[in-house]
Amino acid sequence: MSPATPPSTALGLPLLVLDSITEAVGCGQGCVVVSGSHGGLSAGRFALQSGARLAVFNDAGVGLDGAGIAALALLQSHAMAACTVAHSSARIGEAASTWREGVISHCNASAQAMGARPGVPLRRWLLP
């Protein structure tokens, strides 16, 4: 989906589907950004730069010490909603797969306040 004409989500926010969260910098302000990126700290820093209202990542299998979902706590500390989809439900690096097949695996408190729940397909939650 093109950043020039983003459709809206059930949250009333524009939707961007981008393979890398880095692509949201400069065009993600106030959007739901669905990415194919892992949810590690480096990805979280780019999400902060994007100004997204909600950032979606792949949990990348969670990894050692939760490295694959570390962005969730970072973004929560900045009151930004974030969640991951299970690596077993969507391809890492392919946002279209995250959007089509992703099932929420982890979410921070801000995403939970917006209605995100582990085990729910991402599209079911976000489609109007």
PyMOL commands that set and color helices and strands:
alter all, ss='L'
color gray80, all
select helices_A, chain A and resi 21-24+41-50+64-76+95-101+109-113+122-126
alter helices_A, ss='H'
color red, helices_A
select strands_A, chain A and resi 15-18+32-38+54-58+81-85+104-107
alter strands_A, ss='S'
color yellow, strands_A
deselect
rebuild
show_as cartoon
